[in-house]
Amino acid sequence: MKGVVMMEKSKNTLYILAAIGVTIISAVTGLWLIWGVVITLMFIESLAHNFKSWIDDKEKRYLDVLQKTRFDSVESTELLRSMQASITRIEERLEALEKR
């Protein structure tokens, strides 16, 4: 976990240095379009990475919950039956509403 945090910090530092370098080069040469493209690509990559991390975290928590709830226990079986009964009642209500 510490390695990931350190990689993230070094990546952010490199992004800042790259942004400063591109800004200086664009200011000197007047090529602001290149600056905009580079900054936009950096922003999109950062967003995609954050979104992927968020999804991985959600998946990890989901798998943890699945692992904790064992379906061979009595409580889990009762919970599953209760959920199935609720779904059946909802489906019956929907069918009744559709017939009206």
N, C-alpha and C positions, 0 to 999 in steps of 0.2 A: 504494500500500500504506500509506503514511504517513497518507493521508487517511482510510482505513478505520479505522486504529488511533485516530486523533484523534476520529473520529465515535463510535467505540465508547467511548472514555474520556468524552466529553461526554455520551453517552447514559447511561452508568453514573452520572455525577455528577448528572444530572437525575433519575434513578431514586432516588438517595439523598436528594436534596432533596425529591422528591415523597413519599417514605416518611416523612421527618421531618415534613413539613407535614401529611400525613394523620394521622400519629400524634398530633400536637399538637391538631389539630381534633377527632379522636376522643376524646382525653382530656378536652378541655374540654366537648364535647357529650355524651359517654358513648355515642356511636354506634360501638361496636366492631365491629359487623357490617359496616359500610361499610369500616372499616379492613381487616378480613379479606378482603373481596371485592377491594379495590383492590390489596392486597399480593399476593394470589393471582394476580390477572390480570397483574401486573407479573412475577411469577415464571414464569408459564406463557409469557408472551411472550418472556422472556429464554431460557427453555429451548428454545422453538421456534426462536429465532434461532440459538442455539448449535448445535442439531441441523442446521439448514439450512447453516450454515457448514461443519460437519463433512462433510455430504454433498457440498457443492460442492468441498471439498478432495479428497475421495476421487475424485470425478468428474474433477477436473483431473489428478490423478496417473494415473488410468486412461487418460485421453486422451493424456497424455505418453508412457506406455508403449506405447500403440498406435502413436503417431507414430514412436517410436524403432525399433520392430520393423517393418521393411518386409517384406511377404510375397513380394516379388519376388526376394529374395536366396536363395541356395542353402541357407544355414543355417536360415532361417525356414521354407522349404519342407520341409526334413528334420524340423524340430521339429514342424511341423504334421502331417506323415505319422506321426511317432512318437506324437503325441497321439491321432490317429485310430486307430492300431493298438491303443493301450492301451484306448481306449474300446470298441473292438470286442471285445477280450479280456474286458473287464469285463462287457459285455452277454452274451457267450457263457456266462460263468460264472453270471451271474444266471439265464439261461434254463435252464441245467443244474440249478441249485438249485430252480427253480420246477417242473421236471419230476419231481423226487424227491418 
